[in-house]
């Protein structure tokens, strides 16, 4: 049975990661004058630039209206894609009108756009196209119904699971995985696992695993029926199937389900499968399983880290003993640091008992992790340990101790004020975190709270002058921790950066009950959008170099999706050219799920945020995506290490790994750094030149 699932989780629909073939030039060669990846006329570039302006501003324009009525179906399709970004009452109506376009690809794009835009009012119109004569449109209907939860949509998906077209059946499976209360669809979903088409089988297995692993998605009977099927499938030796089986058996019922996971652990040598088993058995508040006792000693560091992360979610004496023993005995400092963070989550009292000794550890990495374990705490001993590490001569330890200093008795301005005037952005961010913790603490005097607010308020003006949205966003989050911070949050509405203004409005609504409408900033010059369109018209890829102390650096290439995510791809390239990604830590890192670039250390290269582009993807292994607040992206990115269709709507995909996914990306650890990112014209398949060239 396992052979039917080879290459699981394919992408569906139209040109999801288009623009990945083209130039034969290598990563370290310069483009030829005038060479492009896709030929465009001046007229094409003009209307594409006008649509990009719509996407940037979120405003319906005359140019958009003209493109929606154009004779060229490619132009109409691009126009309905731009409608996803429009944030006024005209968007749903315009999309519904496009549902009846004569060209099926335009109809499909419009229906997909409605789903990605969260246009709930369009559901009745979407349902009318469930029997469209074109399979592409029906597949778009299936996808949209998964993005727009509705009882009527769930009923329609039952029919789409039986559609004659395999891409429609697969799309319906992926959508069912996103929904809850779909017990009635389970029998048909289980039938699809035995579908003759491998892609449909894979989609159905993913959906069954996802529904079973989400404990609130189904009733007990439906979930138990899925789990019986998963136990049966566990006999295959296909790692892709075993991963889905393990994830679907999350919180296993004692007996056959737990025995199945145990047998899988003993029979496999695949780290990815073992990490999935750990995710399934590391239950919040639960004691340890036999899996943890065995796998914390595994030879693969990724499995050990996954075990430690799992223990951090669990509780009990066995959890504590295992973590403390690891901290004392293991020789790998970075894993000991992970265990310290896990212990802080598993037992808030015990971490204080061991922090005294750990705060004196000779290794900077251990002391820094100990400082992190004390964040947000205000017990008397926390102040003692925090001050000890803050006074360290090691800059790394001192930096990480700053937020823990919220526990000291003195005013924050007295102990941290001098750092503000002469610090880099990373230090200022830590000071802001300290202020946020101080504001969130109970029992602090009014003077303490006012002082913390004054400290970050003074940093606000400096951040505005420097055009540092990352600092401003951090200040808003800190100020929102206290009722007294409302005036500072309101100042965010006057920021030059649109992402900062949107964040301020969101915090006022969620934390203070104030509803504010944020007007979009005026559009930039037309030449700005034309430059991006001309850049995106050529194929682009990137070489990402990562390094680990004592090892030869590794590299992988990504093909940027300049067709579906031109703005995100362009912003990524701009930051890479300025060196923004140089020497970044890999943080956070979830073994077997994703690696995530850490925050940039130098905000001089980042003077604006931008909004996420709603792009469809099933987030297969090696998907490059933008991470962060969707209305205020700051250049951070992640790469998926396994198929994660549930990331749709959470992150913006804008590329895929082409070279060295298994050899480099899958083996990256939190101790590694991104040395550099170099964007070039090409498709990512070009041979890499020797290191040092």
Secondary structure, DSSP 8 states (H G I E B T S, - for coil): -GGGGTT-S---SS-TT---S-----TTS---TT--SS---HHHHHHHHHHHHHHHH----HHHHHHHT-S-HHHHHHHHHHGGG--STHHHHHHHHHTT-SSHHHHHHHHHHHHHTT-GGGHHHHHTTTT-SSHHHHHHHHHHHHHS--HHHHHHHHHHTT-SSHHHHHHHHHHHTT-SS-GGGHHHHHHHHT-SSHHHHHHHHHHHHHHHHSTTSS-HHHHHHHHHHHHHHTTS--HHHHHHHHHHTSS--TTHHHHHHHHHHHH---HHHHHHHHHHH--TT----HHHHHHTT-SSHHHHHHHHHHHHT--SHHHHHHHHHHHHH---HHHHHHHHHHHHHH-HHHHHHHHHHHTT-S-HHHHHHHHHHTTT---HHHHHHHHHHHT-S-HHHHHHHTGGGGGSSS-HHHHHHHHHHT--HHHHHHHHHHHHHHHH-TT--HHHHHHHHHHHHHHHHHHHHHT-HHHHHHHHHHHTTSGGGHHHHHHGGG-SSHHHHHHHHHHHHHHH-------------HHHHHHHHHHHTS-EEEEEEEE-TTS--EEEEEEE-TTT-HHHHHHHHHHHHTTTTTTEEEEEEETTTEEEE---S-GGG----B----------TTEEEE-S-TTSB-S-EEEESS--GGGBTTBEEEEEEEE-TTTTGGG--TT-EEEEEEEEES-S-S----TT-
